[in-house]
């Protein structure tokens, strides 16, 4: 899932809600066997610039709680 933008302040509530809904749908479709990680966890990047762990309520393994 790619969210284009370099400033946290530029993301709208609607955009963040859409990302959350998509991730929750994916999670359910795969029987909660997926984990979610930001680009910053797998590469020397700073994205996403918003707190995706809090947005998705991720545990330390990237699973939705």
HELIX and SHEET records of a PDB file:
HELIX    1   1 UNK A    8  UNK A   10  5                                   3    
HELIX    2   2 UNK A   13  UNK A   29  1                                  17    
HELIX    3   3 UNK A   39  UNK A   42  1                                   4    
HELIX    4   4 UNK A   52  UNK A   55  1                                   4    
END                                                                             
